Amino acid sequence: MVEKFGADGFLENSWVLPPDVVEPLRVHVDVTPQGWVVDAWPMTSGVAVIVQPWVDEPVDAGSGAWFVSSVQAAG
């Protein structure tokens, strides 16, 4: 899941990622063998490139407002 928070710290929007995104994310964040992202990770430019196709607005990796978390692979 990709999450975007506002300046007030409240969640503004979130996007569910397809299960096939888990494998490319493993290089950047901790993922369990079952496909869960461990904790929430601040967005980096490397992660932004992977998730951008599933997010309907530009991901600003340097803003501190974007995170990736809780992605579970199906199956």
DSSP file (Angstrom, degrees, kcal/mol; ACC not computed):
  #  RESIDUE AA STRUCTURE BP1 BP2  ACC     N-H-->O    O-->H-N    N-H-->O    O-->H-N    TCO  KAPPA ALPHA  PHI   PSI    X-CA   Y-CA   Z-CA
    1    1 A M              0   0    0      0, 0.0    68,-2.6     0, 0.0     2,-0.5   0.000 360.0 360.0 360.0 140.8    0.0    0.0    0.0
    2    2 A V  E     -AB  15  68A   0     13,-2.7    13,-2.4    66,-0.2     2,-0.4  -0.924 360.0-166.8-106.0 134.4    1.1    3.5   -0.7
    3    3 A E  E     -AB  14  67A   0     64,-2.7    64,-2.4    -2,-0.5     2,-0.5  -0.964   9.6-162.5-125.0 139.7    0.1    6.2    1.7
    4    4 A K  E     -AB  13  66A   0      9,-2.7     8,-3.2    -2,-0.4     9,-1.6  -0.987  10.7-162.2-121.8 127.5    0.2   10.0    1.4
    5    5 A F  E     -A   11   0A   0     60,-2.9     6,-0.2    -2,-0.5     2,-0.1  -0.813  13.0-128.6-109.0 148.3   -0.1   12.2    4.5
    6    6 A G    >   -     0   0    0      4,-2.8     3,-2.0    -2,-0.3    -1,-0.1  -0.260  37.1 -93.2 -83.7 176.3   -1.0   15.9    4.6
    7    7 A A  T 3  S+     0   0    0      1,-0.3    -1,-0.1     2,-0.1    -2,-0.0   0.747 126.4  60.5 -61.8 -23.7    0.9   18.6    6.4
    8    8 A D  T 3  S-     0   0    0      2,-0.2    -1,-0.3     1,-0.0     3,-0.1   0.466 117.9-112.7 -83.2  -1.4   -1.4   18.0    9.4
    9    9 A G  S <  S+     0   0    0     -3,-2.0     2,-0.3     1,-0.3    -2,-0.1   0.419  76.1 127.7  86.7  -1.9   -0.1   14.4    9.7
   10   10 A F  S    S-     0   0    0      1,-0.1    -4,-2.8    -5,-0.0    -1,-0.3  -0.643  70.7 -97.7 -90.2 147.6   -3.5   12.9    8.7
   11   11 A L  E     +A    5   0A   0     -2,-0.3    -6,-0.3    -6,-0.2     3,-0.1  -0.439  38.1 179.4 -63.3 125.6   -3.8   10.4    5.9
   12   12 A E  E     -     0   0A   0     -8,-3.2     2,-0.3     1,-0.4    -7,-0.2   0.804  63.1 -16.2 -94.3 -39.2   -4.9   12.1    2.6
   13   13 A N  E     -A    4   0A   0     -9,-1.6    -9,-2.7     2,-0.0    -1,-0.4  -0.987  54.2-160.6-162.1 158.9   -5.0    9.2    0.3
   14   14 A S  E     -A    3   0A   0     -2,-0.3     2,-0.4   -11,-0.2   -11,-0.2  -0.990   5.1-156.0-147.7 154.0   -3.9    5.6   -0.1
   15   15 A W  E     -A    2   0A   0    -13,-2.4   -13,-2.7    -2,-0.3     2,-0.4  -0.998  15.4-135.4-133.5 131.1   -3.4    3.2   -3.0
   16   16 A V        -     0   0    0     -2,-0.4    55,-0.1   -15,-0.2    -2,-0.0  -0.729  23.8-144.1 -86.4 132.7   -3.5   -0.6   -2.9
   17   17 A L        -     0   0    0     -2,-0.4    55,-0.2     1,-0.1    34,-0.0  -0.673  18.8-106.7 -96.6 149.9   -0.7   -2.2   -4.9
   18   18 A P    >   -     0   0    0      0, 0.0     3,-1.9     0, 0.0     4,-0.3  -0.394  33.5-110.0 -70.9 154.8   -1.0   -5.4   -6.9
   19   19 A P  G >  S+     0   0    0      0, 0.0     3,-1.6     0, 0.0     4,-0.4   0.785 112.5  67.9 -57.2 -30.2    0.8   -8.5   -5.5
   20   20 A D  G 3  S+     0   0    0      1,-0.3     3,-0.2     2,-0.2    53,-0.1   0.585  87.3  69.2 -71.0  -6.3    3.4   -8.6   -8.2
   21   21 A V  G <> S+     0   0    0     -3,-1.9     4,-1.6     1,-0.2    -1,-0.3   0.694  81.0  77.7 -79.9 -19.5    4.9   -5.3   -6.9
   22   22 A V  H <> S+     0   0    0     -3,-1.6     4,-1.3    -4,-0.3    -1,-0.2   0.914  88.1  54.2 -59.0 -46.7    6.1   -7.1   -3.7
   23   23 A E  H >4 S+     0   0    0     -4,-0.4     3,-0.7     1,-0.2     4,-0.4   0.930 109.1  46.0 -59.5 -48.7    9.2   -8.7   -5.4
   24   24 A P  H >4 S+     0   0    0      0, 0.0     3,-0.8     0, 0.0     4,-0.3   0.839 110.0  56.7 -63.2 -28.6   10.6   -5.5   -6.7
   25   25 A L  H >X S+     0   0    0     -4,-1.6     4,-2.3     1,-0.2     3,-2.1   0.775  86.5  79.4 -71.1 -25.0   10.0   -3.8   -3.3
   26   26 A R  T << S+     0   0    0     -4,-1.3    -1,-0.2    -3,-0.7     5,-0.2   0.779  86.9  58.7 -55.0 -29.0   12.1   -6.5   -1.5
   27   27 A V  T <4 S+     0   0    0     -3,-0.8    -1,-0.3    -4,-0.4    -2,-0.2   0.772 117.3  31.6 -69.6 -25.7   15.3   -4.7   -2.6
   28   28 A H  T <4 S+     0   0    0     -3,-2.1     2,-0.3    -4,-0.3    -2,-0.2   0.718 123.6  25.4-108.1 -27.0   14.2   -1.5   -0.8
   29   29 A V  S  < S-     0   0    0     -4,-2.3     2,-0.4    12,-0.0    -1,-0.1  -0.899  85.6 -91.6-136.9 163.1   12.1   -2.5    2.2
   30   30 A D        -     0   0    0      8,-0.4     8,-2.9    -2,-0.3     2,-0.4  -0.658  44.7-178.9 -78.2 127.8   11.7   -5.5    4.6
   31   31 A V  B     -D   37   0B   0     -2,-0.4     6,-0.2     6,-0.3    41,-0.1  -0.995  22.9-127.3-129.6 133.2    9.1   -8.0    3.3
   32   32 A T    >   -     0   0    0      4,-2.9     3,-2.0    -2,-0.4     6,-0.0  -0.297  31.9-105.5 -71.4 162.5    8.1  -11.2    5.0
   33   33 A P  T 3  S+     0   0    0      0, 0.0    -1,-0.1     0, 0.0    -2,-0.0   0.771 123.2  59.4 -58.2 -24.2    8.1  -14.5    3.1
   34   34 A Q  T 3  S-     0   0    0      2,-0.1    39,-0.5    38,-0.0    -2,-0.0   0.522 124.7-102.3 -83.4  -5.3    4.3  -14.2    3.1
   35   35 A G  S <  S+     0   0    0     -3,-2.0     2,-0.4     1,-0.3    39,-0.0   0.633  73.6 138.8  97.2  15.4    4.5  -10.9    1.2
   36   36 A W        -     0   0    0     36,-0.2    -4,-2.9    34,-0.1     2,-0.4  -0.791  53.1-127.4 -93.7 134.2    3.8   -8.4    4.0
   37   37 A V  B     -D   31   0B   0     34,-0.6    33,-0.7    -2,-0.4     2,-0.6  -0.681  27.4-128.3 -74.8 128.7    5.8   -5.2    4.1
   38   38 A V        -     0   0    0     -8,-2.9    -8,-0.4    -2,-0.4    -1,-0.0  -0.715  67.0 -28.1 -84.0 120.1    7.3   -5.0    7.7
   39   39 A D  S    S-     0   0    0     -2,-0.6    31,-0.6   -10,-0.1     2,-0.4  -0.088  94.5 -62.1  68.4-171.9    6.5   -1.6    9.2
   40   40 A A  E     -C   69   0A   0     29,-0.2    29,-0.2    30,-0.1    -2,-0.0  -0.922  50.5-155.6-109.6 137.7    6.0    1.6    7.2
   41   41 A W  E     -C   68   0A   0     27,-2.8    27,-2.4    -2,-0.4     3,-0.1  -0.939  19.7-115.3-118.2 132.7    8.8    2.9    5.1
   42   42 A P  E     -C   67   0A   0      0, 0.0    25,-0.3     0, 0.0     2,-0.2  -0.358  45.3 -97.9 -60.5 143.9    9.4    6.5    3.9
   43   43 A M        -     0   0    0     23,-2.5     2,-0.3    17,-0.1    21,-0.2  -0.426  43.2-171.1 -66.5 133.3    9.2    6.8    0.2
   44   44 A T     >  -     0   0    0     -2,-0.2     4,-2.7    -3,-0.1     5,-0.2  -0.755  38.8-106.3-114.9 167.8   12.6    6.8   -1.6
   45   45 A S  H  > S+     0   0    0     -2,-0.3     4,-1.7     1,-0.2     5,-0.1   0.873 121.2  54.1 -63.4 -35.0   13.2    7.6   -5.3
   46   46 A G  H  > S+     0   0    0      2,-0.2     4,-0.9     1,-0.2    -1,-0.2   0.896 112.3  42.3 -65.4 -40.8   13.8    3.8   -5.9
   47   47 A V  H  > S+     0   0    0      2,-0.2     4,-2.3     1,-0.2     3,-0.3   0.886 109.3  59.1 -71.8 -39.7   10.5    2.8   -4.4
   48   48 A A  H  X S+     0   0    0     -4,-2.7     4,-2.3     1,-0.2    -2,-0.2   0.887 102.1  53.7 -57.9 -40.3    8.6    5.7   -6.1
   49   49 A V  H  < S+     0   0    0     -4,-1.7    -1,-0.2     1,-0.2    -2,-0.2   0.879 111.2  47.0 -61.7 -37.4    9.7    4.4   -9.5
   50   50 A I  H  < S+     0   0    0     -4,-0.9    -2,-0.2    -3,-0.3    -1,-0.2   0.908 120.7  34.6 -71.1 -43.2    8.2    1.0   -8.6
   51   51 A V  H >< S+     0   0    0     -4,-2.3     3,-2.2     1,-0.2     4,-0.4   0.684  91.5  90.3 -89.9 -18.6    4.9    2.2   -7.3
   52   52 A Q  G >< S+     0   0    0     -4,-2.3     3,-1.7     1,-0.3    -1,-0.2   0.822  77.9  63.7 -52.1 -39.0    4.2    5.2   -9.5
   53   53 A P  G 3  S+     0   0    0      0, 0.0    -1,-0.3     0, 0.0    -2,-0.1   0.742 108.0  43.4 -59.7 -19.3    2.3    3.2  -12.2
   54   54 A W  G <  S+     0   0    0     -3,-2.2     2,-0.5    -4,-0.1    -2,-0.2   0.352  99.4  82.0-106.0   3.9   -0.4    2.4   -9.6
   55   55 A V    <   -     0   0    0     -3,-1.7     4,-0.1    -4,-0.4   -40,-0.0  -0.946  68.4-148.4-113.9 128.3   -0.6    5.9   -8.0
   56   56 A D  S    S+     0   0    0     -2,-0.5    -1,-0.1     2,-0.1    -4,-0.1   0.157  79.1  48.3 -88.6  21.3   -2.8    8.5   -9.8
   57   57 A E  S    S-     0   0    0     -5,-0.1     2,-0.1     0, 0.0    -2,-0.1  -0.974 102.5 -79.4-148.2 157.7   -0.8   11.5   -8.8
   58   58 A P        -     0   0    0      0, 0.0     2,-0.6     0, 0.0    -2,-0.1  -0.355  43.5-131.8 -61.5 130.3    3.0   12.2   -8.9
   59   59 A V        -     0   0    0    -11,-0.1     2,-1.0    -4,-0.1     3,-0.1  -0.746  13.6-156.6 -85.0 121.4    4.8   10.6   -6.0
   60   60 A D    >   -     0   0    0     -2,-0.6     3,-1.5     1,-0.2     5,-0.4  -0.804  10.6-176.3-100.9  92.9    7.1   13.2   -4.3
   61   61 A A  T 3  S+     0   0    0     -2,-1.0     3,-0.4     1,-0.3    -1,-0.2   0.757  79.5  53.2 -63.2 -26.1    9.8   11.0   -2.6
   62   62 A G  T 3  S+     0   0    0      1,-0.2    -1,-0.3    -3,-0.1   -18,-0.0   0.487  88.1  80.3 -89.0  -2.3   11.5   13.9   -1.0
   63   63 A S  S <  S-     0   0    0     -3,-1.5    -1,-0.2     1,-0.1    -2,-0.1   0.740  88.1-133.5 -79.2 -22.8    8.4   15.5    0.7
   64   64 A G  S    S+     0   0    0     -3,-0.4    -3,-0.1    -4,-0.4    -2,-0.1   0.484  85.0  97.7  80.7   2.3    8.3   13.2    3.7
   65   65 A A        +     0   0    0     -5,-0.4   -60,-2.9   -61,-0.1     2,-0.4   0.546  65.3  79.3 -97.5 -10.2    4.6   12.7    3.1
   66   66 A W  E     +B    4   0A   0     -6,-0.3   -23,-2.5   -62,-0.2     2,-0.3  -0.825  52.0 169.2-110.6 139.1    4.7    9.4    1.3
   67   67 A F  E     -BC   3  42A   0    -64,-2.4   -64,-2.7    -2,-0.4     2,-0.4  -0.959  24.8-142.6-141.1 157.2    5.1    5.9    2.7
   68   68 A V  E     +BC   2  41A   0    -27,-2.4   -27,-2.8    -2,-0.3     2,-0.3  -0.985  38.4 142.4-119.9 136.4    4.9    2.3    1.6
   69   69 A S  E     + C   0  40A   0    -68,-2.6   -29,-0.2    -2,-0.4   -31,-0.1  -0.977  42.9  23.3-160.1 166.6    3.5   -0.3    4.0
   70   70 A S        +     0   0    0    -33,-0.7     2,-0.5   -31,-0.6   -68,-0.1   0.681  61.3 164.5  44.7  40.0    1.4   -3.4    4.5
   71   71 A V        -     0   0    0    -70,-0.1   -34,-0.6   -55,-0.1     2,-0.5  -0.766  15.5-168.2 -86.6 128.6    1.6   -4.9    1.0
   72   72 A Q        -     0   0    0     -2,-0.5     2,-0.3   -55,-0.2   -36,-0.2  -0.968  16.0-134.3-119.7 131.5    0.5   -8.5    0.9
   73   73 A A        -     0   0    0    -39,-0.5     2,-0.2    -2,-0.5   -53,-0.0  -0.618  25.5-121.6 -79.0 139.3    1.0  -10.8   -2.0
   74   74 A A              0   0    0     -2,-0.3    -1,-0.1     1,-0.2   -39,-0.0  -0.497 360.0 360.0 -76.0 149.1   -2.0  -12.9   -2.9
   75   75 A G              0   0    0     -2,-0.2    -1,-0.2     0, 0.0    -2,-0.0   0.454 360.0 360.0 100.0 360.0   -1.6  -16.7   -2.9
